[in-house]
């Protein structure tokens, strides 16, 4: 569970650094705003494929997203 929480915090941090709303990120990666919220709050896990799309959309690496998880 700690890994999910760390990934969620990283997703939120990099999304906000990219000046994106949850809805904007969700639209870019092909999921709902609610799903992004669930990932950020460690209520759902994201597949590696989704994490790669999130990384690309926010301009970071996959390693950045999973750092500390």
Secondary structure, DSSP 4 states (H G I P E B T S, - for coil): -HHHHHHHHHHHHHHHHTT--HHHHHHHHTS-HHHHHHHHTTSS---HHHHHHHHHHHT--HHHHHTT-
